[in-house]
């Protein structure tokens, strides 16, 4: 499994924990549902997206940005 698929699983899992649909998340992010789905499905390289968008995703899903980075918090 690629790292992008791992990130997608984290996004999906957290979204479901919060009881949100993909459409609700996309609306809060100000993007199309299709664009957000690409992140969840691992079709978009999450580490390559603009930091502003990545941080917005983390804010909406109440995630620690370090959970989505390929480095550990201790580095």
N, C-alpha and C positions, 0 to 999 in steps of 0.2 A: 504494500500500500504506500502510495506517495505521501509526502508531507502535506500536500494540498488536500488530499482526501482526509487526512487526520484533522486538519483545521476545519474542513467542512463538517466532519462528525461532531467536533466541539461546538460549532455554530448551531447545528441542528439540535443537538442535545440541549444546549442552553435555551434555545428558542422554545423548545417543547416544555422545558422546566418552567419557563415563564408563562406558558399557556398562550403563546402568540403564534399567529399564522405567518407564513412567509410574506403574505401581502401586507400584514400589519408592520412587520419589520421594515420592509421595503418602503412603505409610506413614511415611517418615522425617519428613514435614512434619506428620503427625497430621491429615490431611484426607482427604476422599474422593477417589478417582481422578477423579471427574467434576469436582470443584472444581479440581483441578490441571489437568485437560485444558482447562478454560476459559481458563487463563492461557496455555497453549501455543497454543491456537487463536485467541487474541486476542479472545475473547468477554468477558473480564473486563478492565476498565481497570486494568492493573498499577500505574500511578502513583497510583491512588486506593485501593489496598489498604492496610491498616494497616502501618506501618513494621516492626512486629514480624514479620509474615508475610513481607514482602518480604526482610527480612534473613535469615530462616530459609531462604527459597528460595535466596538467594545462598550461604548456608553449605552447604546440601546439595549444590548444583551447583558449588560452588567457583568462584563468580563474583565479580568486583569489582562492588559495588553501583553504581558510577558507570557501568558499561556499560549499565545499565537506566534511567538517568535521562536526561531530555531536555536536560541541561546538560553541558557538557564539563568535564573534570577541571581545566582551566586557569582556569575562572571562579571 
